[in-house]
Amino acid sequence: MVKCPACPHPGCNLPDNWEKAGPLLFLYALFITVNGNFKLKGKERHLKDVELMLGWG
């Protein structure tokens, strides 16, 4: 696994005293999300779940 250079890592890519940012502390938060919109759009079109590589995951 490779460390994400854009993700906040204390002591690596965060400024000094980042904990004292007050109301701007959200700037240094790590947000983890999953983009699953393609499945929702397929449901709207009544499409089946299509395998891309026949179980090669």
CHARMM internal coordinates of N, CA and C (Angstrom, degrees):
IC EDIT
DIST 1 N 1 CA 1.4308
DIST 1 CA 1 C 1.5258
ANGL 1 N 1 CA 1 C 108.20
DIST 1 C 2 N 1.3177
ANGL 1 CA 1 C 2 N 115.91
DIHE 1 N 1 CA 1 C 2 N 144.12
DIST 2 N 2 CA 1.4576
ANGL 1 C 2 N 2 CA 122.21
DIHE 1 CA 1 C 2 N 2 CA -179.44
DIST 2 CA 2 C 1.5210
ANGL 2 N 2 CA 2 C 108.91
DIHE 1 C 2 N 2 CA 2 C -108.35
DIST 2 C 3 N 1.3315
ANGL 2 CA 2 C 3 N 116.88
DIHE 2 N 2 CA 2 C 3 N 134.09
DIST 3 N 3 CA 1.4597
ANGL 2 C 3 N 3 CA 120.41
DIHE 2 CA 2 C 3 N 3 CA 176.40
DIST 3 CA 3 C 1.5180
ANGL 3 N 3 CA 3 C 109.30
DIHE 2 C 3 N 3 CA 3 C -67.73
DIST 3 C 4 N 1.3147
ANGL 3 CA 3 C 4 N 115.74
DIHE 3 N 3 CA 3 C 4 N 135.49
DIST 4 N 4 CA 1.4655
ANGL 3 C 4 N 4 CA 120.71
DIHE 3 CA 3 C 4 N 4 CA 179.23
DIST 4 CA 4 C 1.5284
ANGL 4 N 4 CA 4 C 109.18
DIHE 3 C 4 N 4 CA 4 C -75.93
DIST 4 C 5 N 1.3225
ANGL 4 CA 4 C 5 N 118.57
DIHE 4 N 4 CA 4 C 5 N 122.26
DIST 5 N 5 CA 1.4622
ANGL 4 C 5 N 5 CA 120.05
DIHE 4 CA 4 C 5 N 5 CA -179.38
DIST 5 CA 5 C 1.5316
ANGL 5 N 5 CA 5 C 112.79
DIHE 4 C 5 N 5 CA 5 C -70.89
DIST 5 C 6 N 1.3105
ANGL 5 CA 5 C 6 N 118.32
DIHE 5 N 5 CA 5 C 6 N -17.55
DIST 6 N 6 CA 1.4619
ANGL 5 C 6 N 6 CA 121.11
DIHE 5 CA 5 C 6 N 6 CA 179.84
DIST 6 CA 6 C 1.5239
ANGL 6 N 6 CA 6 C 112.31
DIHE 5 C 6 N 6 CA 6 C -88.41
DIST 6 C 7 N 1.3242
ANGL 6 CA 6 C 7 N 118.15
DIHE 6 N 6 CA 6 C 7 N -17.44
DIST 7 N 7 CA 1.4643
ANGL 6 C 7 N 7 CA 121.31
DIHE 6 CA 6 C 7 N 7 CA -179.58
DIST 7 CA 7 C 1.5219
ANGL 7 N 7 CA 7 C 109.95
DIHE 6 C 7 N 7 CA 7 C -77.90
DIST 7 C 8 N 1.3439
ANGL 7 CA 7 C 8 N 117.14
DIHE 7 N 7 CA 7 C 8 N 144.62
DIST 8 N 8 CA 1.4698
ANGL 7 C 8 N 8 CA 119.25
DIHE 7 CA 7 C 8 N 8 CA -178.80
DIST 8 CA 8 C 1.5210
ANGL 8 N 8 CA 8 C 112.39
DIHE 7 C 8 N 8 CA 8 C -71.54
DIST 8 C 9 N 1.3281
ANGL 8 CA 8 C 9 N 116.09
DIHE 8 N 8 CA 8 C 9 N 123.65
DIST 9 N 9 CA 1.4578
ANGL 8 C 9 N 9 CA 122.97
DIHE 8 CA 8 C 9 N 9 CA 177.01
DIST 9 CA 9 C 1.5261
ANGL 9 N 9 CA 9 C 108.21
DIHE 8 C 9 N 9 CA 9 C -125.02
DIST 9 C 10 N 1.3532
ANGL 9 CA 9 C 10 N 118.42
DIHE 9 N 9 CA 9 C 10 N 111.30
DIST 10 N 10 CA 1.4737
ANGL 9 C 10 N 10 CA 119.79
DIHE 9 CA 9 C 10 N 10 CA 178.81
DIST 10 CA 10 C 1.5292
ANGL 10 N 10 CA 10 C 111.02
DIHE 9 C 10 N 10 CA 10 C -57.36
DIST 10 C 11 N 1.3233
ANGL 10 CA 10 C 11 N 115.55
DIHE 10 N 10 CA 10 C 11 N 136.81
DIST 11 N 11 CA 1.4568
ANGL 10 C 11 N 11 CA 121.03
DIHE 10 CA 10 C 11 N 11 CA -179.79
DIST 11 CA 11 C 1.5105
ANGL 11 N 11 CA 11 C 113.62
DIHE 10 C 11 N 11 CA 11 C 82.24
DIST 11 C 12 N 1.3159
ANGL 11 CA 11 C 12 N 117.77
DIHE 11 N 11 CA 11 C 12 N -3.36
DIST 12 N 12 CA 1.4671
ANGL 11 C 12 N 12 CA 121.05
DIHE 11 CA 11 C 12 N 12 CA -178.01
DIST 12 CA 12 C 1.5334
ANGL 12 N 12 CA 12 C 111.04
DIHE 11 C 12 N 12 CA 12 C -120.34
DIST 12 C 13 N 1.3288
ANGL 12 CA 12 C 13 N 116.34
DIHE 12 N 12 CA 12 C 13 N -62.65
DIST 13 N 13 CA 1.4628
ANGL 12 C 13 N 13 CA 118.86
DIHE 12 CA 12 C 13 N 13 CA -176.35
DIST 13 CA 13 C 1.5295
ANGL 13 N 13 CA 13 C 113.23
DIHE 12 C 13 N 13 CA 13 C -130.46
DIST 13 C 14 N 1.3362
ANGL 13 CA 13 C 14 N 117.60
DIHE 13 N 13 CA 13 C 14 N 23.35
DIST 14 N 14 CA 1.4597
ANGL 13 C 14 N 14 CA 121.92
DIHE 13 CA 13 C 14 N 14 CA 174.24
DIST 14 CA 14 C 1.5263
ANGL 14 N 14 CA 14 C 108.72
DIHE 13 C 14 N 14 CA 14 C -109.98
DIST 14 C 15 N 1.3453
ANGL 14 CA 14 C 15 N 117.29
DIHE 14 N 14 CA 14 C 15 N 145.13
DIST 15 N 15 CA 1.4622
ANGL 14 C 15 N 15 CA 118.70
DIHE 14 CA 14 C 15 N 15 CA 179.30
DIST 15 CA 15 C 1.5265
ANGL 15 N 15 CA 15 C 111.19
DIHE 14 C 15 N 15 CA 15 C -70.02
DIST 15 C 16 N 1.3401
ANGL 15 CA 15 C 16 N 116.44
DIHE 15 N 15 CA 15 C 16 N 160.80
DIST 16 N 16 CA 1.4570
ANGL 15 C 16 N 16 CA 120.93
DIHE 15 CA 15 C 16 N 16 CA 175.79
DIST 16 CA 16 C 1.5285
ANGL 16 N 16 CA 16 C 109.44
DIHE 15 C 16 N 16 CA 16 C -61.46
DIST 16 C 17 N 1.3153
ANGL 16 CA 16 C 17 N 116.50
DIHE 16 N 16 CA 16 C 17 N 145.87
DIST 17 N 17 CA 1.4744
ANGL 16 C 17 N 17 CA 123.77
DIHE 16 CA 16 C 17 N 17 CA 179.15
DIST 17 CA 17 C 1.5290
ANGL 17 N 17 CA 17 C 112.90
DIHE 16 C 17 N 17 CA 17 C 60.44
DIST 17 C 18 N 1.3151
ANGL 17 CA 17 C 18 N 117.75
DIHE 17 N 17 CA 17 C 18 N 32.25
DIST 18 N 18 CA 1.4636
ANGL 17 C 18 N 18 CA 120.42
DIHE 17 CA 17 C 18 N 18 CA 179.07
DIST 18 CA 18 C 1.5225
ANGL 18 N 18 CA 18 C 111.33
DIHE 17 C 18 N 18 CA 18 C -65.22
DIST 18 C 19 N 1.3646
ANGL 18 CA 18 C 19 N 117.30
DIHE 18 N 18 CA 18 C 19 N -24.56
DIST 19 N 19 CA 1.4611
ANGL 18 C 19 N 19 CA 120.60
DIHE 18 CA 18 C 19 N 19 CA 179.92
DIST 19 CA 19 C 1.5260
ANGL 19 N 19 CA 19 C 111.71
DIHE 18 C 19 N 19 CA 19 C -67.17
DIST 19 C 20 N 1.3208
ANGL 19 CA 19 C 20 N 117.25
DIHE 19 N 19 CA 19 C 20 N -21.96
DIST 20 N 20 CA 1.4643
ANGL 19 C 20 N 20 CA 122.33
DIHE 19 CA 19 C 20 N 20 CA -176.26
DIST 20 CA 20 C 1.5266
ANGL 20 N 20 CA 20 C 111.75
DIHE 19 C 20 N 20 CA 20 C -98.41
DIST 20 C 21 N 1.3030
ANGL 20 CA 20 C 21 N 118.13
DIHE 20 N 20 CA 20 C 21 N 26.83
DIST 21 N 21 CA 1.4639
ANGL 20 C 21 N 21 CA 121.80
DIHE 20 CA 20 C 21 N 21 CA -177.43
DIST 21 CA 21 C 1.5253
ANGL 21 N 21 CA 21 C 112.51
DIHE 20 C 21 N 21 CA 21 C -75.21
DIST 21 C 22 N 1.3278
ANGL 21 CA 21 C 22 N 118.04
DIHE 21 N 21 CA 21 C 22 N -10.19
DIST 22 N 22 CA 1.4583
ANGL 21 C 22 N 22 CA 121.67
DIHE 21 CA 21 C 22 N 22 CA 177.88
DIST 22 CA 22 C 1.5174
ANGL 22 N 22 CA 22 C 111.59
DIHE 21 C 22 N 22 CA 22 C 66.66
DIST 22 C 23 N 1.3463
ANGL 22 CA 22 C 23 N 116.80
DIHE 22 N 22 CA 22 C 23 N -128.63
DIST 23 N 23 CA 1.4719
ANGL 22 C 23 N 23 CA 119.50
DIHE 22 CA 22 C 23 N 23 CA -177.18
DIST 23 CA 23 C 1.5330
ANGL 23 N 23 CA 23 C 113.37
DIHE 22 C 23 N 23 CA 23 C -68.83
DIST 23 C 24 N 1.3147
ANGL 23 CA 23 C 24 N 117.67
DIHE 23 N 23 CA 23 C 24 N -12.50
DIST 24 N 24 CA 1.4704
ANGL 23 C 24 N 24 CA 120.89
DIHE 23 CA 23 C 24 N 24 CA 179.23
DIST 24 CA 24 C 1.5281
ANGL 24 N 24 CA 24 C 112.04
DIHE 23 C 24 N 24 CA 24 C -94.38
DIST 24 C 25 N 1.3271
ANGL 24 CA 24 C 25 N 117.48
DIHE 24 N 24 CA 24 C 25 N 13.12
DIST 25 N 25 CA 1.4572
ANGL 24 C 25 N 25 CA 121.42
DIHE 24 CA 24 C 25 N 25 CA -178.28
DIST 25 CA 25 C 1.5352
ANGL 25 N 25 CA 25 C 111.89
DIHE 24 C 25 N 25 CA 25 C -60.54
DIST 25 C 26 N 1.3392
ANGL 25 CA 25 C 26 N 117.16
DIHE 25 N 25 CA 25 C 26 N -25.70
DIST 26 N 26 CA 1.4739
ANGL 25 C 26 N 26 CA 120.36
DIHE 25 CA 25 C 26 N 26 CA 179.09
DIST 26 CA 26 C 1.5260
ANGL 26 N 26 CA 26 C 111.88
DIHE 25 C 26 N 26 CA 26 C -61.16
DIST 26 C 27 N 1.3216
ANGL 26 CA 26 C 27 N 117.85
DIHE 26 N 26 CA 26 C 27 N -20.99
DIST 27 N 27 CA 1.4706
ANGL 26 C 27 N 27 CA 120.69
DIHE 26 CA 26 C 27 N 27 CA 179.13
DIST 27 CA 27 C 1.5214
ANGL 27 N 27 CA 27 C 111.92
DIHE 26 C 27 N 27 CA 27 C -63.84
DIST 27 C 28 N 1.3422
ANGL 27 CA 27 C 28 N 116.73
DIHE 27 N 27 CA 27 C 28 N -24.24
DIST 28 N 28 CA 1.4537
ANGL 27 C 28 N 28 CA 121.15
DIHE 27 CA 27 C 28 N 28 CA -176.20
DIST 28 CA 28 C 1.5188
ANGL 28 N 28 CA 28 C 111.93
DIHE 27 C 28 N 28 CA 28 C -109.85
DIST 28 C 29 N 1.3163
ANGL 28 CA 28 C 29 N 117.59
DIHE 28 N 28 CA 28 C 29 N 18.24
DIST 29 N 29 CA 1.4629
ANGL 28 C 29 N 29 CA 121.64
DIHE 28 CA 28 C 29 N 29 CA 179.81
DIST 29 CA 29 C 1.5306
ANGL 29 N 29 CA 29 C 110.11
DIHE 28 C 29 N 29 CA 29 C -87.40
DIST 29 C 30 N 1.3062
ANGL 29 CA 29 C 30 N 115.28
DIHE 29 N 29 CA 29 C 30 N 150.70
DIST 30 N 30 CA 1.4586
ANGL 29 C 30 N 30 CA 121.34
DIHE 29 CA 29 C 30 N 30 CA 176.80
DIST 30 CA 30 C 1.5195
ANGL 30 N 30 CA 30 C 108.08
DIHE 29 C 30 N 30 CA 30 C -97.74
DIST 30 C 31 N 1.3167
ANGL 30 CA 30 C 31 N 117.32
DIHE 30 N 30 CA 30 C 31 N 119.80
DIST 31 N 31 CA 1.4579
ANGL 30 C 31 N 31 CA 122.91
DIHE 30 CA 30 C 31 N 31 CA 178.69
DIST 31 CA 31 C 1.5181
ANGL 31 N 31 CA 31 C 108.55
DIHE 30 C 31 N 31 CA 31 C -107.30
DIST 31 C 32 N 1.3183
ANGL 31 CA 31 C 32 N 116.82
DIHE 31 N 31 CA 31 C 32 N 121.21
DIST 32 N 32 CA 1.4613
ANGL 31 C 32 N 32 CA 121.59
DIHE 31 CA 31 C 32 N 32 CA 178.91
DIST 32 CA 32 C 1.5228
ANGL 32 N 32 CA 32 C 107.63
DIHE 31 C 32 N 32 CA 32 C -110.85
DIST 32 C 33 N 1.3148
ANGL 32 CA 32 C 33 N 116.35
DIHE 32 N 32 CA 32 C 33 N 123.00
DIST 33 N 33 CA 1.4560
ANGL 32 C 33 N 33 CA 121.41
DIHE 32 CA 32 C 33 N 33 CA -179.01
DIST 33 CA 33 C 1.5204
ANGL 33 N 33 CA 33 C 109.80
DIHE 32 C 33 N 33 CA 33 C -134.68
DIST 33 C 34 N 1.3070
ANGL 33 CA 33 C 34 N 114.65
DIHE 33 N 33 CA 33 C 34 N 166.62
DIST 34 N 34 CA 1.4528
ANGL 33 C 34 N 34 CA 121.15
DIHE 33 CA 33 C 34 N 34 CA 175.96
DIST 34 CA 34 C 1.5180
ANGL 34 N 34 CA 34 C 107.28
DIHE 33 C 34 N 34 CA 34 C -126.30
DIST 34 C 35 N 1.3036
ANGL 34 CA 34 C 35 N 116.80
DIHE 34 N 34 CA 34 C 35 N 130.30
DIST 35 N 35 CA 1.4461
ANGL 34 C 35 N 35 CA 121.02
DIHE 34 CA 34 C 35 N 35 CA 178.83
DIST 35 CA 35 C 1.5254
ANGL 35 N 35 CA 35 C 107.95
DIHE 34 C 35 N 35 CA 35 C -92.57
DIST 35 C 36 N 1.3017
ANGL 35 CA 35 C 36 N 116.19
DIHE 35 N 35 CA 35 C 36 N 100.79
DIST 36 N 36 CA 1.4519
ANGL 35 C 36 N 36 CA 120.78
DIHE 35 CA 35 C 36 N 36 CA -179.86
DIST 36 CA 36 C 1.5116
ANGL 36 N 36 CA 36 C 112.98
DIHE 35 C 36 N 36 CA 36 C -116.61
DIST 36 C 37 N 1.3178
ANGL 36 CA 36 C 37 N 116.94
DIHE 36 N 36 CA 36 C 37 N 19.48
DIST 37 N 37 CA 1.4601
ANGL 36 C 37 N 37 CA 120.38
DIHE 36 CA 36 C 37 N 37 CA -176.47
DIST 37 CA 37 C 1.5180
ANGL 37 N 37 CA 37 C 112.79
DIHE 36 C 37 N 37 CA 37 C -63.05
DIST 37 C 38 N 1.3174
ANGL 37 CA 37 C 38 N 118.41
DIHE 37 N 37 CA 37 C 38 N -28.47
DIST 38 N 38 CA 1.4562
ANGL 37 C 38 N 38 CA 120.32
DIHE 37 CA 37 C 38 N 38 CA -179.33
DIST 38 CA 38 C 1.5243
ANGL 38 N 38 CA 38 C 110.59
DIHE 37 C 38 N 38 CA 38 C -62.23
DIST 38 C 39 N 1.3325
ANGL 38 CA 38 C 39 N 117.77
DIHE 38 N 38 CA 38 C 39 N -31.87
DIST 39 N 39 CA 1.4653
ANGL 38 C 39 N 39 CA 119.67
DIHE 38 CA 38 C 39 N 39 CA 178.44
DIST 39 CA 39 C 1.5224
ANGL 39 N 39 CA 39 C 110.71
DIHE 38 C 39 N 39 CA 39 C -71.45
DIST 39 C 40 N 1.3528
ANGL 39 CA 39 C 40 N 116.60
DIHE 39 N 39 CA 39 C 40 N -40.06
DIST 40 N 40 CA 1.4517
ANGL 39 C 40 N 40 CA 119.74
DIHE 39 CA 39 C 40 N 40 CA 179.68
DIST 40 CA 40 C 1.5248
ANGL 40 N 40 CA 40 C 111.00
DIHE 39 C 40 N 40 CA 40 C -65.00
DIST 40 C 41 N 1.3153
ANGL 40 CA 40 C 41 N 116.68
DIHE 40 N 40 CA 40 C 41 N -39.88
DIST 41 N 41 CA 1.4621
ANGL 40 C 41 N 41 CA 119.70
DIHE 40 CA 40 C 41 N 41 CA 179.06
DIST 41 CA 41 C 1.5251
ANGL 41 N 41 CA 41 C 110.91
DIHE 40 C 41 N 41 CA 41 C -65.80
DIST 41 C 42 N 1.3399
ANGL 41 CA 41 C 42 N 116.40
DIHE 41 N 41 CA 41 C 42 N -36.26
DIST 42 N 42 CA 1.4541
ANGL 41 C 42 N 42 CA 119.72
DIHE 41 CA 41 C 42 N 42 CA 177.09
DIST 42 CA 42 C 1.5167
ANGL 42 N 42 CA 42 C 112.10
DIHE 41 C 42 N 42 CA 42 C -66.17
DIST 42 C 43 N 1.3290
ANGL 42 CA 42 C 43 N 117.00
DIHE 42 N 42 CA 42 C 43 N -35.05
DIST 43 N 43 CA 1.4664
ANGL 42 C 43 N 43 CA 120.42
DIHE 42 CA 42 C 43 N 43 CA 177.47
DIST 43 CA 43 C 1.5195
ANGL 43 N 43 CA 43 C 110.65
DIHE 42 C 43 N 43 CA 43 C -65.02
DIST 43 C 44 N 1.3357
ANGL 43 CA 43 C 44 N 116.01
DIHE 43 N 43 CA 43 C 44 N -40.57
DIST 44 N 44 CA 1.4655
ANGL 43 C 44 N 44 CA 119.67
DIHE 43 CA 43 C 44 N 44 CA 179.23
DIST 44 CA 44 C 1.5250
ANGL 44 N 44 CA 44 C 111.08
DIHE 43 C 44 N 44 CA 44 C -60.57
DIST 44 C 45 N 1.3201
ANGL 44 CA 44 C 45 N 117.00
DIHE 44 N 44 CA 44 C 45 N -33.39
DIST 45 N 45 CA 1.4721
ANGL 44 C 45 N 45 CA 121.91
DIHE 44 CA 44 C 45 N 45 CA -178.48
DIST 45 CA 45 C 1.5199
ANGL 45 N 45 CA 45 C 112.41
DIHE 44 C 45 N 45 CA 45 C -91.92
DIST 45 C 46 N 1.3382
ANGL 45 CA 45 C 46 N 116.31
DIHE 45 N 45 CA 45 C 46 N 3.65
DIST 46 N 46 CA 1.4682
ANGL 45 C 46 N 46 CA 123.04
DIHE 45 CA 45 C 46 N 46 CA -179.67
DIST 46 CA 46 C 1.5301
ANGL 46 N 46 CA 46 C 111.34
DIHE 45 C 46 N 46 CA 46 C 58.57
DIST 46 C 47 N 1.3583
ANGL 46 CA 46 C 47 N 116.06
DIHE 46 N 46 CA 46 C 47 N 40.73
DIST 47 N 47 CA 1.4546
ANGL 46 C 47 N 47 CA 120.87
DIHE 46 CA 46 C 47 N 47 CA 177.68
DIST 47 CA 47 C 1.5234
ANGL 47 N 47 CA 47 C 109.90
DIHE 46 C 47 N 47 CA 47 C -91.11
DIST 47 C 48 N 1.3149
ANGL 47 CA 47 C 48 N 116.60
DIHE 47 N 47 CA 47 C 48 N 149.85
DIST 48 N 48 CA 1.4546
ANGL 47 C 48 N 48 CA 121.39
DIHE 47 CA 47 C 48 N 48 CA 175.12
DIST 48 CA 48 C 1.5285
ANGL 48 N 48 CA 48 C 109.38
DIHE 47 C 48 N 48 CA 48 C -77.21
DIST 48 C 49 N 1.3150
ANGL 48 CA 48 C 49 N 116.61
DIHE 48 N 48 CA 48 C 49 N 159.67
DIST 49 N 49 CA 1.4568
ANGL 48 C 49 N 49 CA 121.15
DIHE 48 CA 48 C 49 N 49 CA 174.91
DIST 49 CA 49 C 1.5230
ANGL 49 N 49 CA 49 C 107.77
DIHE 48 C 49 N 49 CA 49 C -72.72
DIST 49 C 50 N 1.3230
ANGL 49 CA 49 C 50 N 116.51
DIHE 49 N 49 CA 49 C 50 N 115.27
DIST 50 N 50 CA 1.4544
ANGL 49 C 50 N 50 CA 121.94
DIHE 49 CA 49 C 50 N 50 CA -174.86
DIST 50 CA 50 C 1.5242
ANGL 50 N 50 CA 50 C 109.56
DIHE 49 C 50 N 50 CA 50 C -95.99
DIST 50 C 51 N 1.3147
ANGL 50 CA 50 C 51 N 117.63
DIHE 50 N 50 CA 50 C 51 N 129.00
DIST 51 N 51 CA 1.4666
ANGL 50 C 51 N 51 CA 121.23
DIHE 50 CA 50 C 51 N 51 CA 175.09
DIST 51 CA 51 C 1.5186
ANGL 51 N 51 CA 51 C 109.01
DIHE 50 C 51 N 51 CA 51 C -79.58
DIST 51 C 52 N 1.3267
ANGL 51 CA 51 C 52 N 115.44
DIHE 51 N 51 CA 51 C 52 N 134.16
DIST 52 N 52 CA 1.4604
ANGL 51 C 52 N 52 CA 118.75
DIHE 51 CA 51 C 52 N 52 CA -178.97
DIST 52 CA 52 C 1.5227
ANGL 52 N 52 CA 52 C 112.29
DIHE 51 C 52 N 52 CA 52 C -82.93
DIST 52 C 53 N 1.3413
ANGL 52 CA 52 C 53 N 117.00
DIHE 52 N 52 CA 52 C 53 N -36.97
DIST 53 N 53 CA 1.4605
ANGL 52 C 53 N 53 CA 120.11
DIHE 52 CA 52 C 53 N 53 CA -176.03
DIST 53 CA 53 C 1.5199
ANGL 53 N 53 CA 53 C 111.78
DIHE 52 C 53 N 53 CA 53 C -134.07
DIST 53 C 54 N 1.2882
ANGL 53 CA 53 C 54 N 120.70
DIHE 53 N 53 CA 53 C 54 N 27.43
DIST 54 N 54 CA 1.4436
ANGL 53 C 54 N 54 CA 125.28
DIHE 53 CA 53 C 54 N 54 CA 175.04
DIST 54 CA 54 C 1.5261
ANGL 54 N 54 CA 54 C 112.88
DIHE 53 C 54 N 54 CA 54 C 50.07
DIST 54 C 55 N 1.3417
ANGL 54 CA 54 C 55 N 116.86
DIHE 54 N 54 CA 54 C 55 N 51.10
DIST 55 N 55 CA 1.4530
ANGL 54 C 55 N 55 CA 121.22
DIHE 54 CA 54 C 55 N 55 CA 175.78
DIST 55 CA 55 C 1.5071
ANGL 55 N 55 CA 55 C 115.69
DIHE 54 C 55 N 55 CA 55 C 81.96
DIST 55 C 56 N 1.3095
ANGL 55 CA 55 C 56 N 118.36
DIHE 55 N 55 CA 55 C 56 N 17.82
DIST 56 N 56 CA 1.4480
ANGL 55 C 56 N 56 CA 120.76
DIHE 55 CA 55 C 56 N 56 CA -179.77
DIST 56 CA 56 C 1.5155
ANGL 56 N 56 CA 56 C 112.08
DIHE 55 C 56 N 56 CA 56 C -78.73
DIST 56 C 57 N 1.3587
ANGL 56 CA 56 C 57 N 119.45
DIHE 56 N 56 CA 56 C 57 N -1.84
DIST 57 N 57 CA 1.4601
ANGL 56 C 57 N 57 CA 125.04
DIHE 56 CA 56 C 57 N 57 CA -174.08
DIST 57 CA 57 C 1.4662
ANGL 57 N 57 CA 57 C 113.40
DIHE 56 C 57 N 57 CA 57 C -41.87
END
COOR INIT
IC SEED 1 N 1 CA 1 C
IC BUILD
